[in-house]
Amino acid sequence: MEVARVDRWLWAVRAAPTRAASTALCRAGHVKVNGAGAKPSTSVHPGDTVTARIGDRERVLEVVRAIDKRVGAPIAAGCILDHSPPPPPREIVPRVLVRDPSSGRPTKRDRRQIDRLRGR
């Protein structure tokens, strides 16, 4: 296949979880093909660069092969070159105020300690 719709291609290479989600990304203006805004019906060809804002991450994908049907993950991985920057490291939040569920209700002393930790 030489050409495919950008919404179907994003869904087929597993950049979007559903076809409806990939269409919504295009309609919201989060997808660009070769630097220009893309409608869901915009055609992509091998060699094109697709930039998509998926979630809180910017993905830069190069089209190696235009497919419009969802295929297995190894085949889909061969249809794209990912030029995206690495995702930001996840923020580790310490779990300070975790109580054992079977410990029952906190005592007055426990509650005061918890309030001090929370800064109240």
DAKA-V471098 format. One record per residue. N is the residue number from 1. PHI is phi in whole degrees, -180 to 180 (999 if undefined). PSI is psi as a letter, one per 40 degrees, with the letter a starting at -180 (none if undefined). BURIAL is b if it has 24 or more other ideal C-beta (glycine too) atoms within 12 Angstrom, else e. Layout:
# DAKA-V471098
N;PHI;PSI;BURIAL, N;PHI;PSI;BURIAL
This chain:
# DAKA-V471098
1;999;h;e, 2;-96;d;e, 3;-143;i;e, 4;-151;i;b, 5;-73;i;b, 6;-67;d;b, 7;-68;d;b, 8;-69;d;b, 9;-67;d;b, 10;-60;d;b, 11;-71;d;b, 12;-67;d;b, 13;-92;e;b, 14;67;f;b, 15;-80;d;b, 16;-123;i;b, 17;-69;d;e, 18;-136;i;e, 19;-68;d;b, 20;-62;d;e, 21;-67;d;e, 22;-68;d;b, 23;-66;d;b, 24;-65;d;e, 25;-60;d;b, 26;-66;d;b, 27;-66;d;e, 28;-80;e;e, 29;87;e;e, 30;-91;e;b, 31;-121;h;b, 32;-129;i;b, 33;-115;h;b, 34;54;f;e, 35;88;e;e, 36;-106;i;e, 37;-56;i;e, 38;-123;h;b, 39;-83;i;e, 40;-59;d;b, 41;-90;e;e, 42;-62;h;b, 43;-84;i;b, 44;-120;i;b, 45;-123;i;e, 46;-56;h;e, 47;101;e;e, 48;-72;i;b, 49;-110;h;b, 50;-112;h;b, 51;-110;h;b, 52;-132;h;b, 53;-95;h;b, 54;-113;h;b, 55;69;b;e, 56;-109;f;e, 57;-126;i;e, 58;-94;h;e, 59;-109;h;b, 60;-115;h;b, 61;-119;h;b, 62;-103;h;b, 63;-80;h;b, 64;-94;d;b, 65;-141;h;b, 66;-87;h;b, 67;-124;i;b, 68;-127;e;b, 69;-118;i;e, 70;-71;h;e, 71;-124;i;e, 72;-62;i;e, 73;-59;d;e, 74;-64;d;e, 75;-71;d;e, 76;-64;d;b, 77;-66;d;e, 78;-79;e;e, 79;-93;e;b, 80;-134;i;b, 81;-119;h;e, 82;-93;h;b, 83;-106;e;e, 84;-70;i;e, 85;-67;i;e, 86;-64;i;e, 87;-66;i;e, 88;-66;i;e, 89;-65;i;e, 90;-72;i;e, 91;-80;h;e, 92;-91;h;e, 93;-105;h;e, 94;-68;i;e, 95;-94;g;e, 96;-83;d;e, 97;-99;f;e, 98;-102;h;e, 99;-111;i;e, 100;-66;h;e, 101;-61;d;e, 102;-93;e;e, 103;-83;e;e, 104;82;a;e, 105;-75;i;e, 106;-68;i;e, 107;-76;i;e, 108;-61;d;e, 109;-65;d;e, 110;-60;d;e, 111;-63;d;e, 112;-66;d;e, 113;-65;d;e, 114;-64;d;e, 115;-62;d;e, 116;-65;d;e, 117;-66;d;e, 118;-77;e;e, 119;85;f;e, 120;-93;none;e
